[in-house]
Amino acid sequence: MLRKRWLALAASALCGVTASANAQDYGPAIPGMEPLSAPFVQLLNNGQQPETVRSGIMGGATLYFFRPYFTNNVAYVTTTGFNNPPQTSSSQDFDWNFQVTPAVWLGWTSHCGVGFRARYLYFDRESDSRTVTLDPFAAADTVISAPPNLSPIFDPNGGARVFQSPGVLLTNGEGEDTLYFRSNLRVQTLDGEATYARECGRLGMIVSVGGRYLSLNQDYYASLTNVPVAGESENSSLRSNREFTGGGPTVSWFGRWEFGRSGLSIYGMARGSVILGTQRQRAVFAETIVHPNPSIAQTNVTTKESSENAAIPIGELEGGVEYSRVFGGTRLFIRGGVANQTYFDAGSASSRDGNMTLFGGQISIGLNY
């Protein structure tokens, strides 16, 4: 009871009204003045609230089924024609599957529709790996390399080298190179918002404004292995991490249209955010060559780092179907639909340029109490 009284007092202060023990009792008449009218917003219990917007606690969980799409998503580049021009180049992209992505939200709404909400989303998945082999015959006219400008340049006594095949041993005609490529994407968003809920007939709406924190990590990994004979080997790797962290404003609109009193509705959501922050990149090229010839055997590590300020605008759209039921003062709902999140100028694990999109479906379950 004490908790409910405190919430009622908070709602009264937030909405600019004062709760009354009796909604029809407005106090004694004042001589020479009209009787006081009813408050513009009455503090009703949830059994009297519309089904779309109900005061009190709101919360729920979402499972997204997202697949990442990139403007620039190169795993490796194959160039042929070194000894038989003209040269031609082709690139192989990373491939991604649909992955489960969780999100949760929790908030509170006053009787007049004003409230607050927090929301957290977490995506962390790897791409499908790519494996390719280069033998001595193909190596005479073909080079397989990491995307341009990704690998640090190692300069052993003036002989510049980057991650690519043929490696040192295959260039000498020994063995064959086996290359392996993969990437990883991790997205975390945390929103804190002020909300306002409104009923317009069968249309229920929630608008929000607040701030968003974004952590975006994109990792690239490539390796080369060549073991021609016992006692000889070449192993090299390229690891690159692109990390963006920042914050900025976010605004959203949510609407649902109910069909009669069936509990079945269609819904839509649009959100826009602009995140300002710092983008850091660190790439490490390492190689170890074991060989009886001391002039060939070596171990090398070289690193490239950069940092810059950046802005990432984000656009989100969702739409689908919702079904809800009211049990006493609690409204339960389940929601399913299509979802799209586009991170403009976010790049990829292998490139600073281009957009990144998470597209798929979602299913949510939540309540208003």
N, C-alpha and C positions, 0 to 999 in steps of 0.2 A: 504493500500500500504506500509506504514512504517513497519507494522508487517511482511509482506512478505519479504521486503528487509532485515530485521534483521534475519529472518529464513534462507534466502539465504546465507547471510554472515556467519551464524553459520555452515550451511552445507558445505560451501566452506572451512572453517577452519578445520572442522572435517574430511573431505575427502581429504584434501591436494591439492585442486584445487582452481582456481579462476574463478568466473563467468565472462562471457563476454557478452556484450550487443549484439554482433553478433557472433555466433558460427563459422562463416566462416572467420572472420577478426582476424588474429593473429598478426597484427601490421606490420610495414614496414620491408622489408628484410634487414638483416645486412650484409654489404659487407664481402665476404670471408666465409660466413656461409650459411648452408642450411636453407630454410624457416622453421619456427617453425611448428611442427606438432600439430594436434588437441589434447586436453587434453585426458588422459586415461579414465576419467569419465566425461561425459558432464552433465551439470545441465539441465535436461529436465523437462518440466512440466508433470503433472500426466496423461495428455491425451496421452503422448507418452511412458509412463512406461508400462512394462509388467503387466498383471492382477494379477499375484501371489504376487508380491512385489511392493508396491507403497510407495513413499516417503510421509512424512507428518505425521499427527496425526493418531494414530491407537487406537481403543478402542472397548469395547463390554462388554457383560454380559453373564453369563452361569448359567443355572439351572441344577444342578446334581440331580439325583435320586439315592441316596446312601442307602445301607443297611450295617450296621456294622457286621463284622464277627471277632470272637476272638478265639485264641487258648485255652484260659482258661477264662470261662465266667460263673462261678458257682453262682447261686442265693442262694441255701441252700443245706445242706447235710443231708440225712436221714440215721440213723444207727439203725438197728434192731438186736435182739438177745442178749440183755443185761441179761435177765434172762433165756434164752433158747439158749445157744451158739450152733453153731458158730455165731459170729457177722458178719453182712454184711452191707456194706455202698453203697449208690447210691447218685448221685448228680443231681440236676435239674438246667439247664442253663437258663439264661435270654433269651428271644426271642425278636427279633427286626424286624420291618417292614421297607420298603423303605420310605425314607423321602426326601423332597425337600431341597436342599442345594444351596445357592446362591454364586456366585463368580463374580468379576468384574476386568477388567484390563484396563490400559490406558498407552499410550506411544507415542513415536515419532521416526520416521525413516528418516535419511538423504537420499539424492539422491544416495549416494554410498552404502547404505545398513546398515550403522552403526547407532545405535540408543540406546534408553533406554526404559524400561517398568517397571511398578509397577502392582502387582496383589494381590488381597485379597480374601480369602475364609473363610466362616463361617458355621460351622455345630454345632447345638445344639438341641439334641433330647433325649427323654426318651425311655427306653425299655418298653415292655409290662410288666405289673405287675403280680406277682405270689401270690396267696392266698392259704393257706393250714390250716387245722384244726386238732388238736390232742385232742382226748377225753380220759377220764380216763382209758378205757379198753386198747387202743393202747399205752397210756403213760406208762403202766406197762412194756413194752418191747421195746419201741421206743424213740429215741431222734432226734429232728430236730434242727439243729444248723446252724450258719453262717459259711462261708468257713473257713478252718483252719487258725489260727494265725491272723484273721482279727479283732476279738473282743478283746478289752482290758479286762484284768482279774481284777475282783473286789474281794477283800479278806476281807469279814466281819468277823473279829475275827478268821482268819484261815480257814474259809470256802470259798474257791475260787469259783467264779461264773463268767460265761460269758453269752453272749446272746444265749439262747437256750430254747427249749420247751421239757419236761415240766418245767414250771416256778415254783415259790415257792408255789402258791396256788394249782396248778394241782398236784404237788408232794404230797401235803397233801390230795389229793382226792377231791378237790373242783373245780367245773366248768369244762370248757374246754378252751384250748388256740387257738386263731385265729391269724395266722401269716401272715404278708404282706411283700412283697419284691419288690423292683424296683431299677433301676440304671439309671444314666444319663451320656451322653457323650457330651463334648463340645470341638471342634477343631477350632482353628483360625490360619491361616497362612498368612504372609505378605512377598511378594517377591519384591526385588529391583534388576534389572538386566540390564546389558549392552547386546545389541542384535546386530546381524549381519545377514542381509537378502541377499540371493543369488539366482539367476536364472540360471538353467542349462536345457535349452530346456523347456520341459513341467513340469520339476520338480522344484518346488520352495521350498526353505529351509530357516529356521531361527534357528540359534544357539544362545544360551544365557549363560551367566555366571554372578553370583551375589551372593547375600546373602538372607537367609530366617530367619524370626522370627516365632517361634512356641509357642503357648500356648495350652496345652492339659490338660483338667480337666475331671476326672472320679469320679462320686459320687455313693456311695452305701448306700441304706437305707433299714432297716428292723424294723418291729414293732411287738409287742406281746400284745394282749388284752385278759383279762379274767375277766368277771363280773359274778361270781356265784350267788350272791344274792344281794339285795339292801343293801348298806352300806359296801360292800366288793368289791375290785377291784385290779387288777394288770395290770400296763401298763409299758412296757419297750421298749426301742428303741436302735438301733445301727446306727450311722451315720459315714461314712468314706469318706474322700475326698483325692484323689490322684492328685496332681497338678505338672505338668512339664512345665517349661518355659526355653527357650534358643534360641540360634541362631547358624548359621553355613552356609557353602557354598552350593550353588545349581547350577546345570548345566542342560541344556535341549537341545533337538533337536526336531524340528518340520518340517515335510515334507508333501507336497501335490503334487499329480500327476493329471494333468488335461487331460480330454478326449477331444482332439481337441479344438475347440473354443466354446464348448457347455455350459461352465460354471460349468459343473459337474466334481467333483474331488473326489478322495479318499485321506484320510489324516492319518497320524500317529504321535504320540508324545511320547517321552520318557524323563523322568526327574529323576535325582538322587540328594539327599540332605543328609547331615550328620549334625545333630543338637546336639550341646553340651550345657548342662544346668544343672539345679538343680531340683531334684524331691523331693517334700515334701508330707508327708502323715500325716493326723490327723484323729483319730478314737475316738468317744465318745460313751460310753455305759451308759445309764441312765435308772433308774427304780423307779417307785413309787408304793408302795403297801399300800392299805387302808384296815385295818382289826381291829376288836375290841380287838384282842389279841396284846398287845404292843410289844411282842417279835417277832411278824410276821410283823407288820406295820413298814415301813421304806421308806426312800428316799435316793438314792445313785447315784452318778455320778463319773465315772472314765474315764481318757483320756490316749491315747497313741499317741506319736508323733515321727516322724523320718524325717531325711533329708539326701540326698546323691547326689553326682555328678553322672550324667548319660549321655549316648549318645544314640540317636535314629536315625538310618539310615532310610531314606524314599525312596521308589521306586514307580514311577508312570508310567502308560502306558495308552494311549488312542488310539482309532482308529475308523474310520467311514467314512461318506460321507459328502461332502460339495457342496453347490450350491451358485454361486456368479453371480452378475450382475454389470456392470459398467455404471454409470450415470455421464457423464462429467468427472470431475476429482475425482470422489468418487467411490470406490468399496464397495458394500454391500455384505454380505454373511450370510448364515445360515448353521449351522453345527450340525450334530447329530451322536452319536456313543456310544461305550462302554468305560467305564472308570474304572480304578483300582488304588487305593492308599494304599500301605502297609507300616505301621509304625512298624518297627522291634523292638522287646524288649520294646514295649510300655506298655505291660501288659493289665489289665482291671480294672474295678472298684473293683473287689474282689480278684485280684492277681497281684503281681509284675511281674510275669513271662508271657511270651508268646507274640505273635504278634497281632496287631489290623489292620484290613483291611476294607476300605470303597470301596464297589464294586457296580456298577450299570451302568446307562446310563446318557447321558447328551445331552442338546440341547443349542446351543449358537447362538447369533446374534451379528454381529460386523461390523465395517467399517474401511476402510483406506481412509484418505482424504488428 
